[in-house]
């Protein structure tokens, strides 16, 4: 089991796991709502992050919290810190 040490200055985000097909890595979709600069309408923006899931607890559809960490691989710089909600299968 890998030890998770998160500093207080590390950013943390909440998102939904959209893929768990890689070994020890999940893809997390983080959605945020922002106001459009011209029209003022609230629009949804989303971004995908690759996060290390060393204990394999997060599965597709789960809501997880991820936090920033040192680069682990070419695209992996985030780590799953906790599982907030399990998906209904």
C-alpha positions as CSV (number, residue, x, y, z in Angstrom):
1,X,0.0,0.0,0.0
2,X,1.3,3.4,-1.0
3,X,1.5,6.1,1.6
4,X,-0.4,9.2,0.7
5,X,1.0,12.4,2.0
6,X,-0.7,15.6,0.9
7,X,0.6,19.0,1.8
8,X,-1.7,21.8,2.7
9,X,-0.8,23.8,-0.3
10,X,-1.8,21.1,-2.8
11,X,-4.8,21.7,-4.9
12,X,-7.7,19.3,-4.5
13,X,-10.6,18.7,-6.9
14,X,-13.8,16.6,-6.9
15,X,-14.8,14.7,-10.0
16,X,-16.3,11.5,-11.6
17,X,-14.2,8.6,-12.7
18,X,-14.8,8.0,-16.4
19,X,-12.2,5.3,-17.1
20,X,-10.4,2.7,-14.9
21,X,-8.9,0.6,-17.7
22,X,-5.3,1.5,-16.9
23,X,-3.2,-0.2,-14.3
24,X,-3.2,1.9,-11.0
25,X,-4.5,5.0,-12.9
26,X,-8.0,6.4,-13.4
27,X,-9.3,9.2,-15.6
28,X,-11.3,11.8,-13.6
29,X,-13.7,14.3,-15.2
30,X,-13.9,17.5,-13.3
31,X,-16.7,19.9,-14.2
32,X,-17.0,23.5,-13.1
33,X,-19.6,26.2,-13.9
34,X,-18.4,29.6,-15.1
35,X,-20.2,32.7,-16.3
36,X,-19.8,33.5,-20.0
37,X,-17.8,36.7,-20.5
38,X,-20.1,38.3,-23.0
39,X,-23.6,36.7,-22.5
40,X,-23.5,36.2,-18.8
41,X,-25.0,32.7,-19.1
42,X,-23.7,30.0,-16.8
43,X,-21.8,27.4,-18.9
44,X,-20.2,24.1,-17.9
45,X,-16.5,23.6,-18.5
46,X,-14.9,20.2,-18.0
47,X,-11.4,18.8,-17.9
48,X,-10.0,15.3,-17.6
49,X,-7.2,14.5,-15.2
50,X,-5.1,11.3,-14.9
51,X,-4.9,10.3,-11.2
52,X,-2.9,7.5,-9.4
53,X,-5.2,5.0,-7.8
54,X,-2.7,2.6,-6.2
55,X,-5.1,0.7,-4.0
56,X,-7.6,0.2,-6.9
57,X,-10.6,1.4,-4.9
58,X,-12.1,3.8,-7.4
59,X,-14.1,2.3,-10.2
60,X,-15.9,3.8,-13.2
61,X,-18.8,6.1,-12.2
62,X,-17.5,6.8,-8.6
63,X,-17.1,10.3,-7.3
64,X,-13.6,10.9,-5.9
65,X,-11.4,13.6,-4.5
66,X,-8.0,14.1,-6.2
67,X,-5.1,16.2,-5.0
68,X,-2.0,17.4,-6.8
69,X,1.3,15.6,-6.3
70,X,4.7,15.3,-7.8
71,X,4.8,13.9,-11.4
72,X,4.4,10.1,-11.2
73,X,4.3,9.5,-15.0
74,X,4.2,11.5,-18.2
75,X,0.5,12.4,-17.7
76,X,-0.1,11.5,-14.1
77,X,0.4,14.4,-11.5
78,X,-2.7,13.8,-9.4
79,X,-3.5,11.2,-6.7
80,X,-6.9,9.9,-5.5
81,X,-7.1,10.9,-1.9
82,X,-10.6,9.6,-1.0
83,X,-13.7,8.0,-2.4
84,X,-16.7,10.2,-1.8
85,X,-19.6,8.2,-3.5
86,X,-19.8,4.8,-5.0
87,X,-21.6,4.3,-8.4
88,X,-24.8,2.4,-8.5
89,X,-24.3,-0.6,-10.8
